[in-house]
Amino acid sequence: MDNGKISGHQLMILTMLFTMGSSILVVPSGLAGTVQQDAWLPVVVGIVVTLALSWFYLYIGSLYPDRTLVEIIEKLFGRWVGAPITLLFIVVAFCVGSGSCLYYLGDFMTTQIMPETPIQYFHLLYILLLIQGTRLGLETLARSAEILFPFFLLLVIAFIIFVSPQIETDRLQPMLEAEFKPILQSTLSYVSFSGFPLIFMLMLTPACTDRGKRLQKKFLLGNLIGGLLILITTILCVLVLGVDATSRSMYPNYALARKINLFNFINRIEVIMAIIWFVSLFFKIVVYFYAGVLAMAQLLRIENYRVLTFPFGMMLYVLSLMVYPDSSFMRHWDSTIWVPLIATFGLVFPLLFVAVAIGKKFLTR
């Protein structure tokens, strides 16, 4: 379907950006609201859990190394049983994945940067980029991520350095006061954004030229780097803004960037955080979109997946305006429905895949 190849280094960068995605801007708020000054703890636990999930997904991919997730499902369940399962994954990739992430983008732009511009225009511009990027293929997307990566990392380092003079370490005190249940809920919230969605990366891994332990190392490293960057920004939000301001803000990292003021000269440079987020969010949405389009093409036996990019892009435009009526509904959805929904596709179905694969091997002996 897509003959492009990507290196292990490129896969690592894509995994890192996909792990960060919307998480780097929205996760700290929910964590601070649930476990207060211990917001860093669920991220630490969540990083360990997502690394375990990443290894688990790679194990599923290793069962049939040259097959995408859709082809693995068809191999395990057959065409007629596998087709409904594939359709469910496609719906999640488009409606819940791409649609919700696009709403985050539009809501951020209309509430923080350009409030007088209708949200539809931001969605349309971003979707045109998604369509063009997907049409150019995975290899082009991976090379673009590789080119942007040094500048992205430089902006992250600059952001950390510029905001560090505002740190007040006593805001982390007292430590480890949160109870087990809130920590568990917060960990699940983190994993739902940065762990379970990694199942869709199995649509990309067959294109990687690295195999075996080298592929595993690059995938896990990308996940680890993305998690550590989320951890750093979460800690900075608590240290600089405090628990109350972090939990009340919809986009605390952007509010954090507004605090930058060096020598009364370097200030009002919150655009740094905006650029960081635009880059990571673009690659998260484009992976969802690419995975959904490629999955549909493989399901329908369409030889060239590119013919689906424009119609699916227009469908995504409509979905992005319908998936969340407003930001309050978005918060309710993320805190109550999103976690069990994505856990079904990121944990329940993968466990079923492994069980069926083991059963088939046992029966064929």
Backbone torsions as a table, in degrees:
resi	resn	phi	psi	omega
1	MET	NA	-40.7	177.1
2	ASP	-139.2	110.2	-173.3
3	ASN	-82.9	2.6	179.9
4	GLY	-67.4	149.3	178.8
5	LYS	-120.8	146.9	177.9
6	ILE	-126.9	151.7	179.6
7	SER	-84.4	168.7	176.8
8	GLY	-63.6	-36.0	178.1
9	HIS	-63.7	-41.9	177.9
10	GLN	-65.9	-38.8	176.5
11	LEU	-63.0	-38.6	178.2
12	MET	-61.4	-43.9	-179.3
13	ILE	-66.0	-44.8	178.2
14	LEU	-61.3	-40.2	178.8
15	THR	-64.8	-42.3	178.7
16	MET	-60.7	-48.3	-178.4
17	LEU	-66.8	-37.1	178.4
18	PHE	-68.1	-37.4	178.0
19	THR	-64.1	-41.8	-179.4
20	MET	-72.5	-60.7	176.3
21	GLY	38.7	-124.0	178.5
22	SER	-78.7	-16.6	-173.5
23	SER	-61.3	-40.0	-172.3
24	ILE	-63.6	-23.4	-178.0
25	LEU	-101.6	-29.7	-172.8
26	VAL	-108.3	-23.9	-175.8
27	VAL	-64.6	-43.9	-176.8
28	PRO	-55.8	-33.9	-178.7
29	SER	-63.2	-49.5	-179.7
30	GLY	-65.0	-38.3	-179.9
31	LEU	-66.7	-43.6	-179.9
32	ALA	-65.6	-33.7	179.0
33	GLY	-71.2	-24.2	-176.8
34	THR	-95.8	-47.5	-175.1
35	VAL	-116.9	13.0	172.9
36	GLN	58.2	-130.4	-174.9
37	GLN	-69.9	-10.0	176.4
38	ASP	-90.4	23.4	-177.5
39	ALA	-59.0	-24.8	179.9
40	TRP	-70.8	-29.1	-173.7
41	LEU	-64.0	-47.1	177.2
42	PRO	-61.6	-28.8	178.0
43	VAL	-68.9	-42.1	178.5
44	VAL	-60.9	-48.9	178.3
45	VAL	-63.6	-40.7	-179.4
46	GLY	-63.2	-35.9	178.4
47	ILE	-62.5	-42.8	178.3
48	VAL	-62.8	-42.9	-179.6
49	VAL	-65.1	-43.4	-178.8
50	THR	-67.5	-32.8	175.3
51	LEU	-64.8	-40.9	176.9
52	ALA	-64.4	-41.7	177.3
53	LEU	-63.1	-41.1	179.3
54	SER	-60.1	-43.9	177.4
55	TRP	-62.4	-40.2	179.9
56	PHE	-62.9	-43.0	178.9
57	TYR	-65.8	-39.0	177.3
58	LEU	-64.6	-34.3	176.5
59	TYR	-63.7	-42.0	177.1
60	ILE	-61.1	-43.8	178.4
61	GLY	-63.6	-32.0	-178.7
62	SER	-73.0	-15.5	177.5
63	LEU	-63.7	-36.5	177.2
64	TYR	-138.4	82.9	-165.3
65	PRO	-57.5	-34.1	-175.4
66	ASP	-99.0	17.4	-177.9
67	ARG	-115.6	143.8	174.7
68	THR	-76.4	175.4	179.4
69	LEU	-57.4	-42.4	-179.8
70	VAL	-62.4	-43.8	-179.1
71	GLU	-69.3	-32.5	175.8
72	ILE	-65.6	-43.9	178.7
73	ILE	-60.3	-44.4	180.0
74	GLU	-66.3	-36.4	179.0
75	LYS	-66.1	-37.5	-177.2
76	LEU	-78.3	-41.7	-171.0
77	PHE	-109.8	-8.4	-174.5
78	GLY	86.6	167.7	-174.2
79	ARG	-67.3	-44.6	-171.2
80	TRP	-77.8	-35.6	176.6
81	VAL	-80.3	-35.4	-178.1
82	GLY	-72.2	-28.9	-177.1
83	ALA	-59.3	-47.6	178.0
84	PRO	-61.9	-35.9	177.9
85	ILE	-65.5	-42.8	177.7
86	THR	-61.8	-41.7	178.5
87	LEU	-60.1	-39.1	177.7
88	LEU	-62.2	-42.7	177.6
89	PHE	-64.3	-38.0	178.5
90	ILE	-64.9	-42.8	178.8
91	VAL	-60.4	-43.9	179.4
92	VAL	-65.0	-42.2	-179.8
93	ALA	-60.7	-41.4	-177.6
94	PHE	-83.5	-57.3	-171.8
95	CYS	-70.5	-51.1	-173.2
96	VAL	-87.4	-38.9	-178.3
97	GLY	-77.0	-74.1	-177.2
98	SER	-63.9	-42.8	-176.4
99	GLY	-62.4	-47.5	-178.5
100	SER	-68.1	-40.4	179.1
101	CYS	-64.3	-37.8	176.6
102	LEU	-64.9	-36.9	177.8
103	TYR	-65.0	-39.1	176.0
104	TYR	-56.0	-45.3	-179.8
105	LEU	-60.7	-51.9	-178.0
106	GLY	-62.9	-41.4	179.5
107	ASP	-64.8	-40.3	178.0
108	PHE	-62.4	-45.9	-177.8
109	MET	-65.7	-41.1	-175.5
110	THR	-79.6	-19.5	179.6
111	THR	-100.6	-25.6	-173.2
112	GLN	-112.1	-32.1	-170.2
113	ILE	-117.2	-54.0	-175.6
114	MET	-129.5	74.8	-172.9
115	PRO	-66.4	-20.3	-177.5
116	GLU	-88.7	-6.4	179.6
117	THR	-91.5	129.6	178.8
118	PRO	-59.9	144.2	-177.1
119	ILE	-63.4	-27.2	-177.9
120	GLN	-59.9	-34.6	-177.2
121	TYR	-68.5	-39.3	177.7
122	PHE	-65.3	-42.1	179.0
123	HIS	-62.1	-44.1	-177.5
124	LEU	-64.0	-44.2	179.8
125	LEU	-62.2	-42.7	-179.5
126	TYR	-68.2	-37.7	179.9
127	ILE	-66.7	-37.3	175.9
128	LEU	-61.3	-38.3	175.6
129	LEU	-65.6	-41.4	179.3
130	LEU	-61.8	-46.0	-178.8
131	ILE	-60.6	-47.7	-178.6
132	GLN	-65.0	-43.0	179.1
133	GLY	-62.5	-42.0	179.9
134	THR	-67.9	-37.6	178.9
135	ARG	-65.5	-33.1	179.9
136	LEU	-72.2	-21.0	173.5
137	GLY	103.7	165.5	-176.5
138	LEU	-64.0	-38.2	-178.5
139	GLU	-61.8	-42.0	178.7
140	THR	-67.0	-41.7	178.0
141	LEU	-61.5	-43.4	-178.9
142	ALA	-65.6	-39.8	178.2
143	ARG	-66.7	-38.0	177.3
144	SER	-62.2	-43.6	177.8
145	ALA	-62.0	-38.6	-179.6
146	GLU	-66.6	-38.0	178.5
147	ILE	-68.7	-40.9	-178.0
148	LEU	-76.0	-20.4	-172.7
149	PHE	-57.3	-47.5	179.7
150	PRO	-60.9	-40.9	179.1
151	PHE	-67.9	-37.9	177.5
152	PHE	-61.5	-46.7	-179.5
153	LEU	-65.5	-37.9	178.1
154	LEU	-62.5	-41.6	178.4
155	LEU	-65.5	-39.1	178.4
156	VAL	-63.3	-45.7	179.3
157	ILE	-62.9	-42.8	178.8
158	ALA	-62.6	-40.3	178.7
159	PHE	-61.6	-45.3	-179.5
160	ILE	-63.6	-42.8	-179.0
161	ILE	-66.2	-44.5	-175.9
162	PHE	-67.2	-32.3	-175.9
163	VAL	-89.2	-14.4	-175.0
164	SER	-61.1	-32.8	177.8
165	PRO	-63.1	-17.1	-178.8
166	GLN	-88.4	0.0	-175.1
167	ILE	-68.7	135.9	172.0
168	GLU	-127.1	104.3	-171.0
169	THR	-64.1	-24.8	-178.0
170	ASP	-68.4	-12.1	179.4
171	ARG	-72.6	-12.0	174.9
172	LEU	-88.0	-4.1	-178.8
173	GLN	-94.9	148.5	-10.6
174	PRO	-77.7	146.8	-175.9
175	MET	-91.6	154.7	173.8
176	LEU	57.3	40.8	177.0
177	GLU	-97.1	-14.4	-177.0
178	ALA	-67.6	145.7	178.6
179	GLU	-80.7	168.8	-173.9
180	PHE	-63.7	-44.6	-175.1
181	LYS	-62.1	-48.4	176.8
182	PRO	-61.2	-36.3	178.1
183	ILE	-64.9	-41.7	178.1
184	LEU	-62.8	-44.4	178.8
185	GLN	-61.9	-42.7	-179.4
186	SER	-68.3	-37.3	177.6
187	THR	-63.6	-43.3	177.1
188	LEU	-62.2	-37.5	178.1
189	SER	-62.8	-44.7	178.4
190	TYR	-63.1	-47.4	-178.2
191	VAL	-63.4	-32.4	-179.9
192	SER	-66.3	-27.2	178.7
193	PHE	-91.3	-37.6	-170.5
194	SER	-115.1	-6.1	-177.7
195	GLY	-114.9	-63.1	-176.7
196	PHE	-58.3	-37.8	179.8
197	PRO	-63.7	-14.4	-179.5
198	LEU	-63.7	-13.1	176.3
199	ILE	-58.4	-29.7	-179.2
200	PHE	-73.3	-15.2	176.2
201	MET	-67.5	-15.8	176.7
202	LEU	-67.7	-11.7	172.6
203	MET	-78.1	-14.5	-177.2
204	LEU	-106.1	-32.7	-171.8
205	THR	-58.8	-32.2	177.6
206	PRO	-61.8	-21.2	-179.7
207	ALA	-82.5	-7.3	-178.0
208	CYS	-76.2	133.9	-178.8
209	THR	-75.4	-21.9	176.7
210	ASP	-80.9	150.2	-179.3
211	ARG	-136.5	166.4	174.3
212	GLY	64.4	-135.7	-174.8
213	LYS	-66.7	-29.7	179.2
214	ARG	-66.7	-42.7	175.7
215	LEU	-62.0	-45.1	179.5
216	GLN	-59.8	-43.6	-179.0
217	LYS	-62.4	-45.6	-177.9
218	LYS	-66.3	-41.4	-179.2
219	PHE	-65.1	-46.3	-179.7
220	LEU	-66.6	-37.8	179.9
221	LEU	-65.6	-41.7	176.8
222	GLY	-61.6	-41.6	178.0
223	ASN	-64.7	-40.4	-179.5
224	LEU	-66.1	-44.7	-179.5
225	ILE	-63.3	-44.7	177.8
226	GLY	-59.8	-42.8	178.6
227	GLY	-64.5	-40.6	179.5
228	LEU	-65.1	-37.0	177.9
229	LEU	-67.0	-38.2	175.3
230	ILE	-64.7	-40.2	178.6
231	LEU	-61.5	-45.5	-179.1
232	ILE	-61.9	-46.0	-178.7
233	THR	-68.3	-33.3	176.7
234	THR	-64.7	-45.6	178.5
235	ILE	-62.4	-42.3	179.8
236	LEU	-62.5	-38.7	179.1
237	CYS	-60.6	-43.6	-180.0
238	VAL	-69.5	-41.7	-177.5
239	LEU	-68.5	-32.3	-175.5
240	VAL	-98.8	-49.0	-176.4
241	LEU	-85.5	-30.4	-171.7
242	GLY	89.9	164.9	-175.4
243	VAL	-65.1	-46.6	-175.5
244	ASP	-61.5	-50.2	-178.4
245	ALA	-64.9	-37.5	179.2
246	THR	-65.4	-44.7	-177.7
247	SER	-70.7	-29.2	-179.3
248	ARG	-80.7	-24.5	-176.0
249	SER	-84.2	135.0	177.3
250	MET	-69.8	-36.5	-179.2
251	TYR	-127.6	76.7	-172.8
252	PRO	-63.3	-32.3	179.9
253	ASN	-66.2	-32.1	176.6
254	TYR	-71.1	-40.7	174.6
255	ALA	-63.0	-35.5	177.4
256	LEU	-63.1	-42.2	-179.9
257	ALA	-64.4	-28.3	177.6
258	ARG	-68.3	-17.3	-179.8
259	LYS	-79.6	-10.6	-177.3
260	ILE	-63.6	125.6	178.5
261	ASN	-157.9	97.8	179.6
262	LEU	-106.4	117.2	176.0
263	PHE	58.7	26.2	-177.5
264	ASN	55.9	24.7	-178.6
265	PHE	-123.9	-48.8	178.1
266	ILE	-93.0	99.4	178.8
267	ASN	-152.2	172.6	-178.8
268	ARG	54.3	43.9	179.6
269	ILE	-116.0	36.8	178.2
270	GLU	-65.2	-8.6	175.8
271	VAL	-60.8	-23.4	177.0
272	ILE	-58.8	-49.8	179.4
273	MET	-64.9	-37.6	179.2
274	ALA	-61.2	-43.2	179.9
275	ILE	-66.2	-43.4	177.8
276	ILE	-55.7	-45.8	-176.8
277	TRP	-70.7	-39.0	179.6
278	PHE	-60.8	-40.6	-179.5
279	VAL	-66.5	-51.8	-177.6
280	SER	-65.0	-38.8	-179.1
281	LEU	-68.7	-37.4	179.3
282	PHE	-59.6	-46.4	-176.7
283	PHE	-72.3	-27.4	175.0
284	LYS	-68.3	-45.1	-179.9
285	ILE	-65.9	-41.0	-175.4
286	VAL	-69.4	-31.5	175.2
287	VAL	-67.0	-45.7	174.6
288	TYR	-55.7	-48.9	-175.5
289	PHE	-65.8	-46.6	179.1
290	TYR	-61.3	-44.5	179.8
291	ALA	-61.7	-42.1	179.8
292	GLY	-66.7	-43.8	-180.0
293	VAL	-66.2	-46.2	-179.7
294	LEU	-64.4	-38.1	178.7
295	ALA	-63.5	-42.8	178.9
296	MET	-65.6	-40.6	179.2
297	ALA	-63.3	-41.7	178.9
298	GLN	-69.4	-35.5	178.5
299	LEU	-65.9	-41.2	-177.1
300	LEU	-90.0	1.1	-179.1
301	ARG	60.8	39.6	175.6
302	ILE	-88.8	125.7	-172.1
303	GLU	-68.4	-38.4	-178.5
304	ASN	-115.1	108.6	-176.8
305	TYR	-66.0	-18.5	-174.0
306	ARG	-64.9	-23.9	179.6
307	VAL	-67.1	-17.6	-178.9
308	LEU	-91.7	-10.4	-171.8
309	THR	-65.3	-44.5	-177.0
310	PHE	-69.5	-51.3	178.9
311	PRO	-60.7	-38.7	178.1
312	PHE	-70.5	-31.4	175.8
313	GLY	-64.8	-40.8	178.2
314	MET	-69.0	-35.7	174.4
315	MET	-63.2	-40.6	179.5
316	LEU	-64.5	-35.8	178.3
317	TYR	-59.5	-44.6	178.7
318	VAL	-67.4	-43.8	-178.9
319	LEU	-62.2	-38.4	-177.8
320	SER	-64.9	-23.2	178.3
321	LEU	-90.0	-12.1	-176.4
322	MET	-109.0	-23.3	-170.6
323	VAL	-62.5	-36.4	176.0
324	TYR	-127.4	119.2	176.6
325	PRO	-64.3	-36.7	179.3
326	ASP	-159.2	175.7	-175.5
327	SER	-69.3	-30.1	178.6
328	SER	-67.5	-38.8	175.7
329	PHE	-65.8	-36.9	178.9
330	MET	-60.2	-44.9	179.0
331	ARG	-64.2	-41.0	178.7
332	HIS	-64.1	-43.7	179.3
333	TRP	-61.9	-47.7	-177.1
334	ASP	-63.1	-33.0	-175.3
335	SER	-89.4	-18.8	-174.7
336	THR	-120.2	-43.7	-172.1
337	ILE	-100.3	-37.8	-173.3
338	TRP	-59.4	-44.4	-174.5
339	VAL	-61.7	-54.3	179.1
340	PRO	-65.4	-31.2	-179.8
341	LEU	-65.4	-53.3	-177.1
342	ILE	-72.1	-26.5	176.2
343	ALA	-65.9	-31.5	177.3
344	THR	-61.6	-41.5	-177.3
345	PHE	-87.7	-24.2	-178.8
346	GLY	-95.6	-11.6	-178.9
347	LEU	-133.5	-52.2	-175.3
348	VAL	-64.4	-52.4	179.7
349	PHE	-62.7	-45.0	176.9
350	PRO	-59.1	-38.9	176.0
351	LEU	-62.7	-38.7	176.6
352	LEU	-64.1	-40.5	179.2
353	PHE	-60.3	-46.1	-178.4
354	VAL	-65.7	-41.4	179.8
355	ALA	-61.4	-43.4	179.4
356	VAL	-66.4	-42.0	179.6
357	ALA	-62.3	-43.3	178.8
358	ILE	-65.9	-40.7	178.9
359	GLY	-62.8	-41.1	-179.4
360	LYS	-67.1	-38.7	177.7
361	LYS	-66.4	-38.6	179.9
362	PHE	-65.7	-38.8	-178.3
363	LEU	-73.7	-24.9	-177.4
364	THR	-87.7	-2.8	179.0
365	ARG	-71.8	NA	NA
